[in-house]
Amino acid sequence: MNSPGYKNTRWIGCLDTNAGKYFEYKFEGIVKVATLSTPELLRRVPLFEHLSDTQAISLIGALEKKRFKRSEHLVEAGAKSNMLFVILSGKASVVVTNSSGKELVLATLGVGDCIGEMSLLDNQPHSASVVAETQIDALSLSREGFNSCILHNAQMAVSVMRGLVMRLRKANQKIASLALFSVFGRVARYLLDMAEDGEAGQLVVKKKVSHAAIAREVGASREMVSKALKEFETQGFIRKLDDGTLAITERRAKARV
């Protein structure tokens, strides 16, 4: 049996509930959602958790599963996809690009997040592109299916609104950061947002991120990000640990000049 993952390949699967196994068979076209073939499984997706059995059963036939490779666009700014995507696995970045090609990452999306709902609601082109940061598996739902769900399920409509409100709050924070903080301040905030609790209550940035990636997140040049990180290290705000992670401290090694 071949494994899935080829672009423009259709797979049809079936869930053998007695044997507890999942099978996929190569076919022509797109991926059918064999892994979500019952209402109970479908309701594990946060957006669909409040659907009734009848609603879930009718929706299963309208859903398709798609796989996107790393760096592939799920949607493009200025275009209309007329589709809703719900991420099942992987991560994506919401990106805007200016005329000179400089990119700014507005948000990072993960499992359970929706893509394309704004364009479906106002019938306007996408305001930003969404790019896969890793391989992504996603459910897709047509405009007609989305509208039907929203009209007939108030809880799903509320879930969509909550997702939009959360994204708006994050956008407001991004705008405030760009308007009110220097590059040094934006880099510092990014590091704090990425940090996790380590030993002895110390904050540690475990994920290794390139200076170029940080620059895309904070709206600055790679050179300015490198300068900020070097200054933080000189001042004793950050230090590299033996395992390659980054520890964040609150103590200055010397006065800032």
Rosetta blueprint (number, residue, H / E / L):
1 M L
2 N L
3 S L
4 P L
5 G L
6 Y L
7 K L
8 N L
9 T E
10 R E
11 W E
12 I E
13 G E
14 C E
15 L E
16 D E
17 T L
18 N L
19 A L
20 G L
21 K E
22 Y E
23 F E
24 E E
25 Y E
26 K E
27 F E
28 E E
29 G L
30 I L
31 V E
32 K E
33 V L
34 A H
35 T H
36 L H
37 S L
38 T L
39 P H
40 E H
41 L H
42 L H
43 R L
44 R L
45 V L
46 P H
47 L H
48 F H
49 E L
50 H L
51 L L
52 S L
53 D H
54 T H
55 Q H
56 A H
57 I H
58 S H
59 L H
60 I H
61 G L
62 A L
63 L L
64 E E
65 K E
66 K E
67 R E
68 F E
69 K L
70 R L
71 S L
72 E L
73 H E
74 L E
75 V E
76 E L
77 A L
78 G L
79 A L
80 K L
81 S L
82 N L
83 M E
84 L E
85 F E
86 V E
87 I E
88 L E
89 S E
90 G L
91 K L
92 A E
93 S E
94 V E
95 V E
96 V E
97 T E
98 N L
99 S L
100 S L
101 G L
102 K L
103 E E
104 L E
105 V E
106 L E
107 A E
108 T E
109 L E
110 G L
111 V L
112 G L
113 D L
114 C E
115 I E
116 G L
117 E H
118 M H
119 S H
120 L H
121 L H
122 D H
123 N L
124 Q L
125 P L
126 H L
127 S L
128 A L
129 S E
130 V E
131 V E
132 A E
133 E L
134 T L
135 Q L
136 I E
137 D E
138 A E
139 L E
140 S E
141 L E
142 S E
143 R H
144 E H
145 G H
146 F H
147 N H
148 S H
149 C H
150 I H
151 L H
152 H H
153 N L
154 A H
155 Q H
156 M H
157 A H
158 V H
159 S H
160 V H
161 M H
162 R H
163 G H
164 L H
165 V H
166 M H
167 R H
168 L H
169 R H
170 K H
171 A H
172 N H
173 Q H
174 K H
175 I H
176 A H
177 S H
178 L H
179 A H
180 L H
181 F L
182 S L
183 V H
184 F H
185 G H
186 R H
187 V H
188 A H
189 R H
190 Y H
191 L H
192 L H
193 D H
194 M H
195 A L
196 E E
197 D E
198 G L
199 E H
200 A H
201 G H
202 Q L
203 L E
204 V E
205 V E
206 K L
207 K L
208 K L
209 V L
210 S L
211 H H
212 A H
213 A H
214 I H
215 A H
216 R H
217 E H
218 V H
219 G L
220 A L
221 S L
222 R H
223 E H
224 M H
225 V H
226 S H
227 K H
228 A H
229 L H
230 K H
231 E H
232 F H
233 E H
234 T H
235 Q H
236 G L
237 F L
238 I E
239 R E
240 K E
241 L L
242 D L
243 D L
244 G L
245 T L
246 L E
247 A E
248 I E
249 T L
250 E L
251 R L
252 R L
253 A L
254 K L
255 A L
256 R L
257 V L
